[in-house]
Structure formats: C-alpha cells, structure tokens
Amino acid sequence: MKQIALRPVIKVVKEKCVNCHRCIVVCPVKMCNNGSGDVIDHDPELCIGCGECIRVCDHGARIGIDDFELFMDDLKQGKDIIAIAAPSIVASFEADYLKVNGFLKSLGVKAIFDVSFGAELTIKSYVAYMQAKNPSLVIAQPCPTLVAFIEIYRPELIPYLAPVDSPMLHTMKMIRRFYPQYKNHRIAAISPCYSKRREFDAVGIGDYNVTFRSVRRYLDDSGKTVRAYPAVEYDNPPAERGVAFSSPGGLMRTLQRYDNEVTNYTRKIEGPQEVYSYLTYLADDALKQGKAPAYKLIDCLNCSMGCNGGPGTMNHNKRFDDVEYFVEQRQREMRKKYQPATLLQKFLPDQLEKTLDMYWEAGLYRRSYTDRSRIFKERIKSPSKAEFEALYKSMYKEDPSQRFNCGACGYINCEQMAVAIINKRNKPENCRYYQEIEQTRRANERASRMINHVYERTLEEMQKNKHGIEALSGQINETADYVSRSSQAITQMVENIQSISMSLDHNAETVLKLNTSSTNGKERLYKIGEIIDRMAEQSNVLIDACKVIGDISNETSILGMNAAIEAAHAGDSIGKGFAVVAGEIRKLADTSERQAVNITDNLRGVKTLIDTSKESSLYAQEQFDQMADLIGMVKSEELSIQDAMSIHDSGGNHVLEALNEINVLIGKIKDTSSELLASGETVIQNISSLKNM
C-alpha cells in the first residue's frame, strides 16, 4: 500500500520572515525547519503540525492552512455538505456555540453533528480494546499532532497508540454507517486544529478541515457577528461527559463513567514543553530498558489548554479558567440530561449506553498507523564522529568547553545544531558563538587589511617624507647660507645707513651755515640796496649841483664877457688888467662848465651803474630769497631723509637682530631635521618589521 505523504498544514510567508529563529525555539522536532537560507523555511513531511511557530511568530511569517476557502467555494457551487463540530467550539464561541450551527446552515450546510457524541463512541472503543487486549500501555491518539510525532520520530511507540479512531473520525464513520441520507455528502470538520486534515487523509474520510479561526475571521471581515444567527441544535444524539473531551484530561474523565479507578492508572499530560519530552523518555529509556510504565493509559494532548487552545482557535492569550468555563458549564448541563429522574430509572439500563450501542459496531472504528521514520532517516542523517569534529573545528568549538548549549540558535544544544548544519538545515552563521568569533575574525581581518593598507600607505608616505626631509634639510642649509649672506649684507647696509646719516648730519650743519650765510647775504644785499638808493639820491643831488655849477659857469662866462666888454671900455691900463681877469674868469667858467658837463656825464654813468646795481641787487635779493626757500626745502627734505634713515637704521638693527635669531632657529631646525630624518628611517624600519609580525 502506497504511503500517503503528509500534506502541508503550515505556510511560510517568506517576505515576512525576519530569520529570528523563534519558530525553531518552540518547535518540538526542530529538524522540520530549514534555516540554511535567509528565511526559516520548513519541510512539511517532517513537520508535526503543532502550530507552536504560528503562536510565537509576531511577524505573521507562519500561518496555518485549512480548507475554508475550498469549503466556501463548494457551498457556493451548491455541493452537498454536512459538518461536524468539535467539542472545543464552546471554548471559542462560548454561549453562542449553537448559533454557529445557524450560521453554517445559512451557508447551505445540510446537517451538523456534535463530535462530543463521537467522543462518547471513542471511549466505548477504548474500553472494548483494553478489555479485549489488556495492553501494558495505551497512548491516546485523539491529537493528530502527537500521532504525527510518533509516526515520524518515535515509531517504536506506534504499537502503543490506541488502535481506534479519534472522536472526529468516529463521528464521520458513524454518519457514513448510520445516516444513509448523508452517504454521499461531503463532510466538513469545524475544528480547533490545522493538523486534523492529515488525519482525514490517513483514514480516507473527511473532505474539509475548517478552523474556528477562519470562521471568526470570515464573520469579522463580513462585518457580521455569530449572534445574528439563530441557535440550532445538532442533528445527532446529545453527548454526556464527552462534551468536555477537548479539555486536558477530558478522555480520562469520560472514561471514568466506565471505570472509577481510571485516574489511578492514567497519566494526564499536555503541552509541548512536557508531552514530547515524556514520549521521548518512553521510547528511548523506559521501553528500551524494559521498564514497566508507571501508568497504563497516557491521556496526552499537544496543546497546553487541550483542544480548547488549539492553533486554529482564538484562545492563545486567554486564561485556562476563562477558556474552560463554558465547557464545564455545558458538561454539567449535559450530565443532568442523562441522570435518572426516578428510582426506577436508576435500575433501568443506562440511557446513554443504549444510545451509544445503537451507533457503535465492533471493528468499525479501528485505526492503524504508518511508520514514517524512513523519511526522517533519509533526510536527516546521523553525522559521524569525524563530521562532528570537522564541523566543531570550523565553528571554533573543538574544545567541549566552547559548546555552550546556549539555545540562542533555537536548538536544544550545540550537538543538535551541528546535526542541522551537517544536514544543511541550518548554517554556522546562526550560532551566536560562531557569529561572535567570526565577527572578531572578520574584524581582525579587516584590521589586518587596514594595517597592511596603512603600512603600505605609511611606508610610501614615510619614503616621500624622507625624501622631503632630505630636500628640506638641503633647503635649510641653503636658507642658512642665504640668511648668513643676508645678515652680512644687512650689516653692511646698516653701516652704510649710519654713514649716510653722518653725512646727512654734516650736510645739515652745512645747510644750516648756508642758510645763515644766505640770510646774512640777503641782509647785506638789503643794506647795499639801501646804500645804492642813497647813492642814487646823492648822485641826483650831484647832478643837480652840476647843473647849478653849469648855471654858475654860464653866469661866470657871461660875467667874464661883460668884464671884457667893460675892460675894453676902460681902456688899456685899467681895462687890460681887468680884461685879463675877465679872460681868466671866462676860462674858469669854461673849464667849470666843461667839468660840470663831464661830472654830469660821469654822474649820469654812475647813476646808470647805480640803477643797474640796484636792479642786480634786487635780482640778487630774489635769488637769495629763492636760495633761502631752496635751502629750507633741502633742510626739510634732509630732516625727512634723516628721519627715514633713522627708521631704516633702527629697522636694520631689528632685522639684524631677527636674522641673528633666524640663524639660531635655523641651526635648531637643522638639528631637528637631522633627528627627524633619523627618526623617519627608524619608523620605516619598524613598519617593515611590523608587516612581518
């Protein structure tokens, strides 16, 4: 018979996965996950469908898969469909659970059956099996997730799985056998669990697995509430204790109707943190070592709240009491229905049992299981010691003390992580310790590359600097020589300035004397001019006097002429002597006149010379004035030059002092550059040594 593959019941939304590994942390079987890529994918045939990854994924990267869309499409197409509702519907819809039936019938569902009655049939099948076979150990199998775990990972426990159907399969087979009117109808299971779909595949009955979550989402998206629909009773007989079958220990409590001692030989265990550890203990330790189980019946469920908190419900964040309150209330109500009302009824056959007998048939509800461990063994090989050692070496975990078993990767310990990596189900990069070492190694590599880069650049720059320092040293020497020559030149310049200053001082004295002399000359010229003016005046007086003399001479000549005339008149004796006197007088007059004319001419020449001298004197005065002005200007310019030369002299001295200081500094710089050159060579040697370290 061909083995039916386990269909996917969980979908990975890869674009929402952040590779946080929380799904691996909570996964009871680990190896169904694949963290070797950028997202955590999963292998459906190794996944047990527990739904823990859905519960913890805050990113919406894991979602459950049910048949709600197909169910709705087929209803719209008018296909004949009936439904069965799990007992846990009460925990999800509380007092309105019967209104869900009204909602389903509004969609076109023909009939709805209560799986709680199927749970009653299941307990009857358990009792029949245990009475007939008296097994040493019975593992309850209503939870398809636990069945998948045993089939894949602990096949040695398959013989201990109760070989009877779950309450849902009891209900489906009951319908097919005892409700012929629905023989050809499709059956939809309204359930709290995504993995129920696999149970239907394994047995070959059941067409849709519709979770409570999908029903609620549809109502919410449609803007509707289940309270808007009428409450509709189930189409099969009512159950009694079976209505609490979905709660932890529900199987044991239902079985108590047949055996009050059942609690003494039943282990009730649920929740992924406990149940898988216990089943592993049974397979690997107790049964292999031949130990007798402490308990004969294992009432186990995957979810800590039982089916009431299944992955297909909305109860993950609710309290236990809040979830179970309406379930317990319903159980009390249902048990009252089957309590005998009279003493006579108490001794009559049990009414519930009579009803169950009508729907129970030996062999009808028998169940078998499939050993799927081959898939696990094919896909997950057990690494050899050499493979472990090689992997540990590559992950820097050669020393056992380096295997911290921190669980940060999501696995129980480093060995389990190693198995996943060797089987390409994960990668070393997801190990925190490896990441830290790798980050350190990569940081060291980056640092090494950076050091090498710095070495190359530094060496190159140091070589350049060395050449630059050598060139600088040469330039410093040249500068020192230039400064020395400049110092000598400036010293000579200062001396020249001082010599010029002395010359200017001497010139200043000469100019001062010249100024004094020009002033004296000017004053003398003024006096000469005054004398010339007086001489001009006196020459004019002399000319006037000469005119007077001329006039006197003329008169004397006239007088002599008159005397001669008179002498002629006087006779020879008197007149002769008088004529002589008269002639002398005339001679004197002529001589005086000539002398007066000569004197006048000379005086006029003197006057002309005096006038010319006066003009020359005036011109000389003007020249002396100009010369005085020029001497003043020369004196002023000399003073300016003296001030400038004084400043230059002072500046030259400062420059000389600065040059002396520069000479000293250049000497120090020469020494420092020599030290720098030697230090640069040492640094180059050290850098070269550093590269070889």
WOKA-V775971 format. One record per residue. RES is the residue in three letters. SS is DSSP state (2 for helix, 1 for strand, 0 for the rest). PHI is phi in degrees with one decimal (NA if undefined). PSI is psi in radians with two decimals (NA if undefined). Layout:
RES/SS/PHI/PSI
RES/SS/PHI/PSI
This chain:
MET/0/NA/2.26
LYS/0/-70.5/2.32
GLN/0/-74.9/2.29
ILE/0/-83.2/2.19
ALA/0/-70.0/2.59
LEU/0/-74.5/2.14
ARG/0/-77.0/2.69
PRO/0/-65.3/2.34
VAL/0/-120.9/-0.04
ILE/1/-131.4/2.34
LYS/1/-110.5/2.42
VAL/1/-98.9/2.05
VAL/0/-89.2/1.62
LYS/2/-61.2/-0.60
GLU/2/-69.5/-0.26
LYS/2/-100.3/-0.17
CYS/0/-74.7/2.30
VAL/0/-108.7/0.16
ASN/0/60.1/0.71
CYS/0/-84.1/-0.28
HIS/0/74.0/0.15
ARG/2/-64.6/-0.55
CYS/2/-63.5/-0.66
ILE/2/-71.5/-0.64
VAL/2/-56.7/-0.80
VAL/2/-89.6/-0.20
CYS/0/-68.9/2.21
PRO/0/-69.7/-0.40
VAL/0/-113.6/-0.17
LYS/0/60.2/-0.98
MET/0/-71.3/-0.13
CYS/0/-75.6/-0.26
ASN/1/-90.6/2.61
ASN/1/-128.8/1.84
GLY/0/-105.1/0.42
SER/0/-78.9/-0.20
GLY/0/-108.3/-2.69
ASP/0/-85.6/-0.25
VAL/0/-128.5/2.85
ILE/0/-93.0/1.81
ASP/1/-90.3/-3.13
HIS/1/-148.4/2.74
ASP/0/-102.0/1.92
PRO/0/-57.5/-0.59
GLU/0/-80.3/-0.12
LEU/0/-110.8/-0.08
CYS/0/-85.8/2.32
ILE/0/-91.5/-0.10
GLY/0/75.7/0.50
CYS/0/-69.7/-0.46
GLY/0/81.8/0.10
GLU/2/-61.9/-0.64
CYS/2/-65.4/-0.56
ILE/2/-65.9/-0.73
ARG/2/-63.3/-0.69
VAL/2/-93.7/-0.20
CYS/0/-79.8/1.87
ASP/0/-79.5/-0.12
HIS/0/-99.8/-0.07
GLY/0/72.4/0.42
ALA/0/-84.6/-0.24
ARG/1/-123.4/2.16
ILE/1/-133.1/2.64
GLY/1/-80.8/2.68
ILE/0/-113.1/2.13
ASP/0/-129.6/-2.97
ASP/0/-107.8/0.42
PHE/2/-60.0/-0.82
GLU/2/-61.6/-0.77
LEU/2/-64.0/-0.72
PHE/2/-58.3/-0.83
MET/2/-67.4/-0.69
ASP/2/-63.3/-0.75
ASP/2/-67.7/-0.60
LEU/2/-64.8/-0.71
LYS/2/-64.8/-0.49
GLN/0/-83.3/-0.01
GLY/0/82.3/0.32
LYS/0/-72.0/2.58
ASP/0/-78.0/2.06
ILE/1/-135.8/2.37
ILE/1/-116.0/2.89
ALA/1/-130.7/2.67
ILE/1/-124.0/2.40
ALA/1/-114.8/2.23
ALA/0/-67.1/2.66
PRO/0/-58.3/-0.49
SER/0/-71.1/-0.02
ILE/2/-61.9/-0.50
VAL/2/-66.5/-0.66
ALA/2/-68.5/-0.46
SER/2/-92.3/-0.61
PHE/2/-114.2/0.00
GLU/2/53.2/-2.27
ALA/2/-68.3/-0.21
ASP/2/-96.4/0.24
TYR/2/-61.0/-0.57
LEU/2/-73.9/-0.33
LYS/2/-74.9/-0.35
VAL/2/-63.3/-0.62
ASN/2/-62.3/-0.70
GLY/2/-63.3/-0.71
PHE/2/-62.5/-0.81
LEU/2/-64.1/-0.70
LYS/2/-70.3/-0.47
SER/2/-68.1/-0.41
LEU/2/-82.9/-0.28
GLY/0/117.0/0.10
VAL/0/-67.9/2.31
LYS/0/-79.3/-0.63
ALA/0/-155.2/2.74
ILE/1/-135.1/2.26
PHE/1/-114.3/2.55
ASP/1/-90.2/2.08
VAL/2/-68.8/-0.28
SER/2/-57.9/-0.63
PHE/2/-68.1/-0.64
GLY/2/-62.9/-0.55
ALA/2/-65.5/-0.65
GLU/2/-63.4/-0.72
LEU/2/-65.0/-0.63
THR/2/-61.7/-0.78
ILE/2/-63.1/-0.66
LYS/2/-61.6/-0.66
SER/2/-68.7/-0.66
TYR/2/-62.7/-0.82
VAL/2/-61.3/-0.77
ALA/2/-61.1/-0.76
TYR/2/-65.5/-0.81
MET/2/-68.6/-0.58
GLN/2/-72.3/-0.61
ALA/2/-78.5/-0.67
LYS/2/-106.4/-0.40
ASN/0/46.4/0.98
PRO/0/-69.0/2.69
SER/0/-75.6/-0.42
LEU/0/-151.3/2.33
VAL/1/-128.9/2.15
ILE/1/-101.7/2.08
ALA/0/-62.2/2.56
GLN/0/-125.6/0.30
PRO/0/-60.6/-0.43
CYS/0/-89.9/1.96
PRO/2/-66.1/-0.42
THR/2/-66.8/-0.76
LEU/2/-67.7/-0.61
VAL/2/-62.6/-0.77
ALA/2/-63.1/-0.69
PHE/2/-60.3/-0.81
ILE/2/-67.9/-0.73
GLU/2/-63.2/-0.66
ILE/2/-89.0/-0.80
TYR/2/-109.2/-0.42
ARG/0/-135.4/1.08
PRO/2/-63.2/-0.34
GLU/2/-66.0/-0.24
LEU/2/-92.4/-0.10
ILE/2/-56.0/-0.72
PRO/2/-61.0/-0.32
TYR/2/-98.0/-0.13
LEU/1/-68.2/2.35
ALA/0/-58.1/2.14
PRO/0/-81.0/0.77
VAL/1/-130.8/2.80
ASP/0/-74.1/2.85
SER/0/-77.7/2.92
PRO/2/-55.1/-0.67
MET/2/-65.2/-0.76
LEU/2/-69.6/-0.61
HIS/2/-58.3/-0.75
THR/2/-65.7/-0.76
MET/2/-64.1/-0.79
LYS/2/-67.8/-0.60
MET/2/-61.0/-0.76
ILE/2/-63.3/-0.83
ARG/2/-62.0/-0.59
ARG/2/-87.9/-0.68
PHE/2/-114.3/0.00
TYR/0/-127.2/1.33
PRO/2/-60.8/-0.42
GLN/2/-65.1/-0.31
TYR/2/-112.8/0.38
LYS/0/-58.5/-0.65
ASN/0/-105.1/0.13
HIS/0/-79.2/2.54
ARG/1/-75.0/2.62
ILE/1/-115.9/2.21
ALA/1/-109.8/2.23
ALA/1/-95.3/2.12
ILE/1/-92.3/1.82
SER/1/-132.4/2.94
PRO/0/-97.3/0.11
CYS/0/-137.8/2.34
TYR/0/-75.4/-0.53
SER/0/-77.4/-0.10
LYS/2/-58.4/-0.52
ARG/2/-57.9/-0.62
ARG/2/-68.6/-0.64
GLU/2/-62.5/-0.70
PHE/2/-64.9/-0.69
ASP/2/-62.7/-0.73
ALA/2/-64.8/-0.64
VAL/2/-92.9/-0.39
GLY/0/84.5/0.49
ILE/0/-143.2/2.53
GLY/0/100.6/2.31
ASP/0/-114.8/-0.48
TYR/1/-138.3/2.42
ASN/1/-113.9/1.90
VAL/1/-113.5/2.05
THR/1/-85.2/2.73
PHE/2/-59.0/-0.63
ARG/2/-61.1/-0.72
SER/2/-68.1/-0.65
VAL/2/-63.4/-0.82
ARG/2/-64.0/-0.73
ARG/2/-62.4/-0.71
TYR/2/-62.5/-0.76
LEU/2/-64.4/-0.75
ASP/2/-64.4/-0.77
ASP/2/-65.6/-0.49
SER/0/-86.7/-0.07
GLY/0/71.8/0.46
LYS/0/-113.1/2.92
THR/0/-132.8/2.56
VAL/2/-64.2/-0.38
ARG/2/-68.0/-0.25
ALA/2/-76.1/-0.16
TYR/0/-105.9/2.71
PRO/0/-75.2/2.64
ALA/0/-76.1/2.26
VAL/0/-127.6/2.22
GLU/0/-71.4/2.78
TYR/0/-71.0/2.82
ASP/0/-95.8/0.16
ASN/0/-124.4/2.95
PRO/0/-58.8/2.64
PRO/0/-73.9/2.64
ALA/0/-93.5/3.07
GLU/0/-116.5/-1.76
ARG/2/-69.5/-0.32
GLY/2/-61.4/-0.31
VAL/2/-67.6/-0.31
ALA/2/-100.7/0.22
PHE/0/-60.5/-0.44
SER/0/-77.4/-0.25
SER/0/-84.6/2.71
PRO/0/-54.6/2.28
GLY/0/80.0/0.13
GLY/2/-63.4/-0.65
LEU/2/-63.2/-0.79
MET/2/-63.9/-0.73
ARG/2/-67.6/-0.61
THR/2/-71.2/-0.67
LEU/2/-67.5/-0.36
GLN/0/-64.4/-0.36
ARG/0/-64.1/-0.49
TYR/0/-95.7/-0.48
ASP/0/-147.5/1.89
ASN/0/-67.0/-0.31
GLU/0/-90.1/0.08
VAL/2/-59.0/-0.57
THR/2/-65.4/-0.36
ASN/2/-77.7/-0.39
TYR/0/-122.6/0.31
THR/1/-116.5/2.26
ARG/1/-98.9/2.09
LYS/1/-95.0/2.11
ILE/1/-147.5/2.36
GLU/1/-153.0/2.85
GLY/0/97.1/2.35
PRO/2/-61.5/-0.45
GLN/2/-70.6/-0.38
GLU/2/-113.7/-0.79
VAL/2/-67.2/-0.69
TYR/2/-73.3/-0.61
SER/2/-62.9/-0.71
TYR/2/-68.9/-0.77
LEU/2/-63.6/-0.64
THR/2/-65.1/-0.71
TYR/2/-61.3/-0.76
LEU/2/-58.7/-0.79
ALA/2/-73.2/-0.77
ASP/2/-88.5/-0.45
ASP/2/-116.6/-1.19
ALA/2/-57.6/-0.96
LEU/0/-72.1/-0.66
LYS/0/-65.5/-0.58
GLN/0/-89.0/0.06
GLY/0/74.5/0.33
LYS/0/-77.5/2.46
ALA/0/-76.0/2.25
PRO/0/-58.1/2.49
ALA/0/-68.1/-0.48
TYR/0/-126.9/2.50
LYS/0/-81.9/-0.61
LEU/1/-117.9/2.27
ILE/1/-108.5/1.85
ASP/1/-91.6/1.67
CYS/1/-125.1/2.56
LEU/1/-140.4/2.64
ASN/0/-70.4/-0.78
CYS/0/-86.9/2.47
SER/0/-64.6/-0.50
MET/0/-97.6/0.28
GLY/2/70.4/-2.77
CYS/2/-68.1/-0.31
ASN/2/-63.4/-0.44
GLY/2/-115.4/0.50
GLY/0/-61.3/2.83
PRO/0/-63.1/-0.34
GLY/0/-92.9/0.21
THR/0/-105.0/-3.12
MET/0/-111.5/0.42
ASN/0/-105.9/0.24
HIS/0/-59.9/-0.59
ASN/0/-103.9/0.25
LYS/0/-94.1/2.85
ARG/0/-81.5/2.67
PHE/2/-55.9/-0.85
ASP/2/-63.6/-0.66
ASP/2/-65.8/-0.63
VAL/2/-72.6/-0.70
GLU/2/-90.4/-0.14
TYR/2/-56.8/-0.93
PHE/2/-71.7/-0.48
VAL/2/-65.5/-0.80
GLU/2/-67.3/-0.67
GLN/2/-62.3/-0.72
ARG/2/-66.1/-0.67
GLN/2/-62.9/-0.72
ARG/2/-63.8/-0.69
GLU/2/-65.9/-0.73
MET/2/-70.7/-0.60
ARG/2/-67.8/-0.54
LYS/2/-63.8/-0.56
LYS/2/-64.2/-0.54
TYR/0/-101.2/0.07
GLN/0/-77.7/2.38
PRO/0/-63.2/2.30
ALA/0/-81.2/-0.47
THR/0/-127.4/2.91
LEU/2/-64.0/-0.64
LEU/2/-63.4/-0.77
GLN/2/-62.7/-0.45
LYS/2/-66.1/-0.51
PHE/2/-96.9/-0.08
LEU/0/-81.9/2.83
PRO/0/-56.5/2.53
ASP/0/-58.6/2.17
GLN/2/-64.1/-0.72
LEU/2/-64.3/-0.72
GLU/2/-65.3/-0.68
LYS/2/-60.7/-0.72
THR/2/-65.7/-0.77
LEU/2/-61.8/-0.68
ASP/2/-60.6/-0.50
MET/2/-69.0/-0.46
TYR/2/-115.7/0.17
TRP/0/-114.8/2.43
GLU/0/-143.6/2.29
ALA/0/-58.6/2.30
GLY/0/84.7/-0.27
LEU/0/-68.2/-0.63
TYR/0/-107.0/0.48
ARG/1/-76.7/2.53
ARG/0/-132.9/2.46
SER/0/-121.6/2.94
TYR/0/-131.0/2.86
THR/0/-118.4/2.29
ASP/0/-79.3/1.90
ARG/0/-105.5/0.24
SER/2/-65.9/-0.41
ARG/2/-58.2/-0.67
ILE/2/-62.8/-0.76
PHE/2/-63.9/-0.77
LYS/2/-66.7/-0.58
GLU/2/-71.3/-0.65
ARG/2/-93.6/-0.46
ILE/0/-123.7/1.73
LYS/0/-86.8/2.68
SER/0/-83.8/2.03
PRO/0/-65.7/2.60
SER/0/-77.7/2.94
LYS/2/-60.5/-0.70
ALA/2/-63.9/-0.67
GLU/2/-66.5/-0.74
PHE/2/-59.2/-0.85
GLU/2/-62.4/-0.72
ALA/2/-63.7/-0.74
LEU/2/-67.3/-0.80
TYR/2/-58.8/-0.68
LYS/2/-63.3/-0.76
SER/2/-67.9/-0.37
MET/0/-103.7/0.22
TYR/0/63.5/0.61
LYS/0/-122.9/0.58
GLU/0/-60.1/-0.70
ASP/0/-82.3/2.22
PRO/2/-53.9/-0.48
SER/2/-67.8/-0.26
GLN/2/-88.8/-0.04
ARG/0/-96.9/1.62
PHE/0/-79.6/-0.28
ASN/0/52.6/0.74
CYS/0/-74.0/-0.40
GLY/0/79.1/0.05
ALA/0/-63.5/-0.44
CYS/0/-77.0/-0.26
GLY/0/105.9/-0.25
TYR/0/-94.0/2.86
ILE/0/-66.6/-0.72
ASN/0/-151.8/3.09
CYS/2/-65.6/-0.55
GLU/2/-65.8/-0.75
GLN/2/-64.9/-0.69
MET/2/-62.2/-0.71
ALA/2/-62.5/-0.73
VAL/2/-59.6/-0.78
ALA/2/-62.3/-0.75
ILE/2/-66.9/-0.78
ILE/2/-62.1/-0.56
ASN/0/-92.2/0.26
LYS/0/58.9/0.59
ARG/0/-102.3/-0.02
ASN/0/-163.9/-3.05
LYS/0/-144.0/2.66
PRO/2/-56.7/-0.51
GLU/2/-62.1/-0.30
ASN/2/-88.7/0.04
CYS/0/-91.6/2.19
ARG/2/-62.1/-0.77
TYR/2/-61.9/-0.79
TYR/2/-61.9/-0.73
GLN/2/-59.0/-0.79
GLU/2/-63.0/-0.79
ILE/2/-64.6/-0.77
GLU/2/-63.7/-0.72
GLN/2/-62.0/-0.71
THR/2/-64.9/-0.77
ARG/2/-63.0/-0.81
ARG/2/-63.8/-0.66
ALA/2/-63.5/-0.71
ASN/2/-65.0/-0.71
GLU/2/-63.1/-0.77
ARG/2/-62.2/-0.72
ALA/2/-64.0/-0.71
SER/2/-63.8/-0.78
ARG/2/-62.1/-0.70
MET/2/-66.0/-0.72
ILE/2/-62.7/-0.77
ASN/2/-61.0/-0.75
HIS/2/-62.2/-0.81
VAL/2/-62.5/-0.68
TYR/2/-59.2/-0.88
GLU/2/-61.0/-0.84
ARG/2/-65.9/-0.73
THR/2/-65.4/-0.76
LEU/2/-61.6/-0.76
GLU/2/-61.9/-0.80
GLU/2/-67.8/-0.65
MET/2/-65.6/-0.66
GLN/2/-62.8/-0.77
LYS/2/-60.9/-0.77
ASN/2/-62.6/-0.66
LYS/2/-61.1/-0.84
HIS/2/-61.6/-0.71
GLY/2/-63.7/-0.71
ILE/2/-65.8/-0.73
GLU/2/-61.3/-0.80
ALA/2/-63.0/-0.71
LEU/2/-62.0/-0.72
SER/2/-60.7/-0.77
GLY/2/-61.8/-0.75
GLN/2/-65.3/-0.63
ILE/2/-63.6/-0.74
ASN/2/-62.0/-0.79
GLU/2/-61.6/-0.74
THR/2/-61.7/-0.72
ALA/2/-60.7/-0.77
ASP/2/-63.2/-0.77
TYR/2/-62.0/-0.77
VAL/2/-62.0/-0.69
SER/2/-62.1/-0.82
ARG/2/-64.0/-0.72
SER/2/-61.7/-0.67
SER/2/-62.9/-0.76
GLN/2/-64.1/-0.77
ALA/2/-62.5/-0.75
ILE/2/-67.8/-0.63
THR/2/-59.9/-0.81
GLN/2/-61.8/-0.70
MET/2/-64.1/-0.74
VAL/2/-61.7/-0.75
GLU/2/-62.2/-0.75
ASN/2/-61.7/-0.74
ILE/2/-61.2/-0.73
GLN/2/-63.8/-0.72
SER/2/-62.4/-0.77
ILE/2/-62.3/-0.69
SER/2/-61.2/-0.73
MET/2/-63.1/-0.78
SER/2/-60.7/-0.73
LEU/2/-64.0/-0.64
ASP/2/-63.6/-0.76
HIS/2/-63.3/-0.79
ASN/2/-60.6/-0.65
ALA/2/-62.4/-0.72
GLU/2/-64.3/-0.77
THR/2/-61.9/-0.80
VAL/2/-60.2/-0.67
LEU/2/-64.0/-0.76
LYS/2/-64.2/-0.77
LEU/2/-60.3/-0.68
ASN/2/-63.5/-0.74
THR/2/-64.9/-0.79
SER/2/-62.7/-0.76
SER/2/-63.2/-0.63
THR/2/-66.6/-0.77
ASN/2/-63.2/-0.79
GLY/2/-59.2/-0.71
LYS/2/-63.1/-0.75
GLU/2/-64.2/-0.74
ARG/2/-63.1/-0.72
LEU/2/-59.4/-0.70
TYR/2/-59.5/-0.75
LYS/2/-66.5/-0.74
ILE/2/-60.1/-0.72
GLY/2/-60.3/-0.72
GLU/2/-64.4/-0.75
ILE/2/-62.4/-0.76
ILE/2/-60.9/-0.70
ASP/2/-61.1/-0.75
ARG/2/-66.6/-0.70
MET/2/-62.5/-0.71
ALA/2/-61.1/-0.73
GLU/2/-64.5/-0.80
GLN/2/-65.5/-0.65
SER/2/-63.8/-0.65
ASN/2/-62.8/-0.70
VAL/2/-64.9/-0.71
LEU/2/-65.0/-0.73
ILE/2/-60.3/-0.76
ASP/2/-61.8/-0.69
ALA/2/-64.5/-0.70
CYS/2/-62.3/-0.66
LYS/2/-62.4/-0.72
VAL/2/-63.4/-0.76
ILE/2/-60.6/-0.76
GLY/2/-58.6/-0.78
ASP/2/-61.8/-0.74
ILE/2/-64.8/-0.68
SER/2/-63.2/-0.77
ASN/2/-59.8/-0.78
GLU/2/-66.2/-0.71
THR/2/-63.6/-0.70
SER/2/-63.4/-0.75
ILE/2/-63.1/-0.71
LEU/2/-64.7/-0.70
GLY/2/-64.9/-0.65
MET/2/-65.8/-0.74
ASN/2/-65.3/-0.67
ALA/2/-67.2/-0.62
ALA/2/-66.7/-0.71
ILE/2/-61.8/-0.78
GLU/2/-67.7/-0.62
ALA/2/-65.8/-0.61
ALA/2/-64.6/-0.64
HIS/2/-72.6/-0.48
ALA/2/-82.5/-0.27
GLY/0/106.3/3.11
ASP/2/-73.9/-0.61
SER/2/-76.1/-0.87
ILE/2/-80.4/-0.75
GLY/2/-72.2/-0.46
LYS/2/-67.2/-0.80
GLY/2/-66.4/-0.68
PHE/2/-69.4/-0.52
ALA/2/-69.5/-0.60
VAL/2/-65.8/-0.82
VAL/2/-61.2/-0.70
ALA/2/-65.0/-0.67
GLY/2/-64.7/-0.67
GLU/2/-67.1/-0.67
ILE/2/-63.0/-0.68
ARG/2/-68.5/-0.68
LYS/2/-60.8/-0.79
LEU/2/-60.8/-0.67
ALA/2/-67.5/-0.73
ASP/2/-64.8/-0.77
THR/2/-62.5/-0.76
SER/2/-61.8/-0.68
GLU/2/-65.7/-0.77
ARG/2/-62.9/-0.74
GLN/2/-63.9/-0.69
ALA/2/-63.0/-0.74
VAL/2/-63.1/-0.79
ASN/2/-60.4/-0.81
ILE/2/-60.0/-0.76
THR/2/-61.2/-0.81
ASP/2/-60.1/-0.80
ASN/2/-61.4/-0.74
LEU/2/-63.9/-0.65
ARG/2/-63.5/-0.72
GLY/2/-61.2/-0.73
VAL/2/-63.3/-0.70
LYS/2/-62.0/-0.73
THR/2/-61.4/-0.76
LEU/2/-63.0/-0.71
ILE/2/-62.7/-0.76
ASP/2/-62.6/-0.74
THR/2/-63.0/-0.74
SER/2/-61.2/-0.67
LYS/2/-65.0/-0.75
GLU/2/-62.6/-0.76
SER/2/-63.1/-0.67
SER/2/-62.9/-0.74
LEU/2/-63.0/-0.76
TYR/2/-61.4/-0.76
ALA/2/-61.4/-0.67
GLN/2/-61.6/-0.78
GLU/2/-59.6/-0.75
GLN/2/-63.4/-0.73
PHE/2/-61.6/-0.66
ASP/2/-62.8/-0.82
GLN/2/-61.8/-0.73
MET/2/-63.6/-0.67
ALA/2/-63.4/-0.74
ASP/2/-62.5/-0.78
LEU/2/-63.0/-0.73
ILE/2/-60.5/-0.68
GLY/2/-62.1/-0.77
MET/2/-64.0/-0.78
VAL/2/-59.6/-0.72
LYS/2/-62.7/-0.77
SER/2/-63.2/-0.80
GLU/2/-61.9/-0.71
GLU/2/-62.4/-0.70
LEU/2/-62.4/-0.76
SER/2/-60.7/-0.79
ILE/2/-62.7/-0.70
GLN/2/-61.6/-0.77
ASP/2/-60.7/-0.82
ALA/2/-61.1/-0.78
MET/2/-65.1/-0.58
SER/2/-64.4/-0.76
ILE/2/-63.0/-0.80
HIS/2/-60.2/-0.69
ASP/2/-61.5/-0.83
SER/2/-64.1/-0.81
GLY/2/-60.7/-0.74
GLY/2/-59.3/-0.71
ASN/2/-63.7/-0.74
HIS/2/-62.4/-0.78
VAL/2/-59.9/-0.71
LEU/2/-62.6/-0.76
GLU/2/-62.2/-0.78
ALA/2/-60.8/-0.72
LEU/2/-64.3/-0.64
ASN/2/-62.3/-0.75
GLU/2/-64.2/-0.73
ILE/2/-59.7/-0.71
ASN/2/-58.2/-0.75
VAL/2/-64.3/-0.82
LEU/2/-62.8/-0.72
ILE/2/-63.0/-0.62
GLY/2/-62.2/-0.76
LYS/2/-65.3/-0.75
ILE/2/-61.0/-0.69
LYS/2/-60.2/-0.77
ASP/2/-64.1/-0.77
THR/2/-64.6/-0.73
SER/2/-63.8/-0.62
SER/2/-65.4/-0.75
GLU/2/-64.5/-0.75
LEU/2/-60.8/-0.71
LEU/2/-62.8/-0.77
ALA/2/-65.1/-0.71
SER/2/-64.7/-0.72
GLY/2/-60.0/-0.72
GLU/2/-64.0/-0.68
THR/2/-64.5/-0.75
VAL/2/-61.6/-0.76
ILE/2/-59.7/-0.75
GLN/2/-63.6/-0.74
ASN/2/-65.2/-0.74
ILE/2/-62.5/-0.74
SER/2/-61.4/-0.67
SER/2/-68.8/-0.65
LEU/2/-61.0/-0.68
LYS/2/-63.1/-0.55
ASN/0/-87.0/-0.03
MET/0/-73.9/NA
